[in-house]
Amino acid sequence: MKPFAPYLRVVAGMFAAICLWLVFVDVVNGRFGSALVGLIVAAGLGYLAVGKPIREYLARRKAENEALAARAQAGHEAFVAGDPAAFAPPPPLPEKQPVRRGVIIASVAASMLVLIGIISDISDGLDPETGTDTTGNSQPVPPAPAPAPAQAAAPVAAVPAPAAAVPATMPNVTCMNLQGAQDTIQAAGVFYSRSVDATGQGRNQVLDRNWVVTAQAPAAGAAVAEGEAVLTVVKIGEPGDCS
């Protein structure tokens, strides 16, 4: 069992890193209870991964300090007694075990697997909690205008009401890249549009350029105002991406 212990610590470290990423995802989606449990599990796995190397390092430093103290004490006693033979060498230090090449290769491979998984998860979009709003808003929501301060009533001349803003015309953005579709809608006069996952999985569109518009509402040519444009999207390479 002892020869395999370093490899088991590598596996424990890999799962500790995965648990930490899941804790981050839970915190983003507001699942704080699950995040706390995951953090406890990650801490336990991390201790299994690095606990023994840390203990061995501390023990080695303690032995080095004790050896230096013993040498200093022996020198002091030799100086007091006037006997140069009393200078004794310090006790031998515990031998540092070299790290095996296989353990290094396993650690690098585990780190690459965790990194690839995290990058893939970010590319697919973080899965939101069930029951929450699954709309992926890739653009900031314009702040609501502050209410005008109340003014004392005063006899003023009647002012004609300003003309209502003319709504923009919805362009045809079906089968366009999501980023390009958003830019086209903004050019038409609508700053804020929304996008939803066509598969119903509720994935957020983290990287807009990785998604394709499969449907739009309202239809091309219809009047559209802020927040009314809804784009149904799939990832590039998935069924229905217009390829």
N, C-alpha and C positions, 0 to 999 in steps of 0.2 A: 504493500500500500504506500510505503514511503516514497518510492521512485515516482509515483503518480501524483503525489501531493501538490507539486508546483503546477501541474496541468489542471488539477481541480481548482486551485486558487485562480487560475486564468479564467476558467469557466464561471466561477463565482463573480469575478470582476466584470465579466461580460454581461451577466444577468443583472448585476447591480447597476451598470450603465443603462440597460434597457428599462429597468424599473424607474430610474431617475427621469428618463425621457417620458415615460407614461405618467409620472407625477406632474411633469410640466404640462402635458396635454390635459390632465384632469384639472389643473389650476386654471388653464386657459378657458376650459368649458364650464368652470364653476363647480366642479365636483370635489369639494374640499375634504369631505370625509374619506373618499376613495384615495385622494392625494396623500392624506395623512397615513393611511394604511400602507400605501406604496412606499412612502418615505421610510417607514419603520422596516419594511422588508429590504429596501435598498441599503439601509444602514447595516442590517445584519449580514447581508451578502458582502458588503464592502469590508466588514470586519473579518469575515472568512477569507477574503482575498488578500488583504494587506496586514492583518493583525499579527501573524507570525513574523513576517519580515521586519515589522516595526519593533516587535519585542526583541528580536535578535540584534537589531541595530542598537537599541538602548542598552542591552546587556553587554555588547562589545564596547560601547563607549564607557560604561561603568567599569569594565575590567581594565580599560586603558587608563582611566583616572586612578584606579586603585594601584596599578603598576607604577605610575608616576609617583604616587604618594609613598609607596614602599621604597622606591629608589631614593627619594628625598630623605626618608627616615633613616635608611641605611647610611647615606652619606653623612647625615648629621651625627649619627652614633660613631662612625669612623673618625670624624673630625674631633669629637669629644675624647674618644679613647686613644687617638693618635695611632691607630692601626689601619694602614691602607688596605690590608686584606679584608677588612670588614665591608669594603664596597662590593656588595653582591649584586649581580644582575637582577633586574626585575623578573617577576614570574612571567612565564610565556602567556601571550595573549591568545584568546580563542581564535582559531583559524576561520577566516572568512570564506564561506562556501561560494565558489564561482557559479554564475548563472549559466545554465545549460543553453546551448544554441537552440534546441527544440522548444524550450520554454519561451525564448525570445520570439521565435517564428510563430508559435501559437498565440502569443500576446498581440503581435502585429495583425495576424489573421482575424482574431476576435475584434480588435479595434476597427478593422476595415468593415467587418460585417455589421457592427453597430452603426458605423457612420453611413454605410449604404442604406441601412434600414431607416435611419432618421431622415436622410435626404429624400428617399422614396416616399416617406410619410408626409413630408412637407410638400412634395410635388403633387401628391394625390389630394391634399387638402386635409386639414384637421377635422375629424368627425365630431360634430357638435352633439350635445346631450339630447336624448329623445324628448320631444315635446317643446324644444326651443325653436326659435325662428331660424329656419334653414336658409335664409336668403344670404347670399354672399355679396356684401356691399364692398366692392373693391375701390370705391371712391368716397371721400369724406362727405358727410351730410352737411349741407349748408346750414349755418346756425339760424335759428328762428329770430326774426327781427324783434328787438326790445320794444315793449309797449310804450307808446308816447305818454309823457307825463301829463297828468290832468291839469287843465287850465281853467281858470275862473271864467264863468260865462260872461260874455261881453257882447254888446250889440255890434255885430260886424255885417258887412255886406255879404250877400249870398255869393258863394264861389262855385262855379260849375264843377261837377264831379269829373275827375280825369277819366279818359277813355280806358276801357278794360284792355289789359295786355292781350295782344294777339297770340294765340297758342302756336307753337312750332309745328312743323309737319314732320311726321315720323318717316325717316328714310328706310330703305330696304337694306337690312344688315344680315339677313339670313345667310348662313354658310360662310360668314366672315369670321376671322379671328376675333376673340372677345375684346382684346385691346383695341383693334382697329374699329370694331363696332362701337365701342364707347367713344372713341375719338370722333367717329362720323356723327353720332347723336349729339355730341357736344357742339360740333360744327353747325348742326341744324338749329342750335339755340337752347338745348336742354342739357344742363350741367349734370344732373343726378339721374342715373339709371340703375336698375337692379339686375342681378343675374341669379338663376336658380339651377340646381343640378337636375338634369333631365332624368337621371336614373332613380331619383327619389331617395338617394342615400344621404342627402343633406351635406355633401362635401362643399367646403368653402373654396372659392377660386383664389388661391394664394398667388399663383403666377398666371395672370390673365392671358399671356401669350400661349399657354398650353391648352387653351379651351377654344371650342368652336361653337358658334351660335346655330342651333337647329330650329328654333322657332322664336317669334317675337310677338309682343303685344304692346300697343295696338299694331294693326297691319300697316304696311307701307302706304303713305299718302294720307293717313288719318291724323287728326289733330292730337298733339301730345303735350303735356305739361310736366313740370318737375316731379320726379318720382313715379310717373305713370308708365315709363318704358320698362318692360320686364323682358329679359332675354333668357331663354332656356338653352342650356349649354351642356356639352359633353366634352371629355378630354380628347385630344388629338389621338387617333388610332382606335377609338372606341366606336361601336356601331352607331351610325347616324351622324358621323362627323362630316358628311358631304364629300368624302373622298371617293 
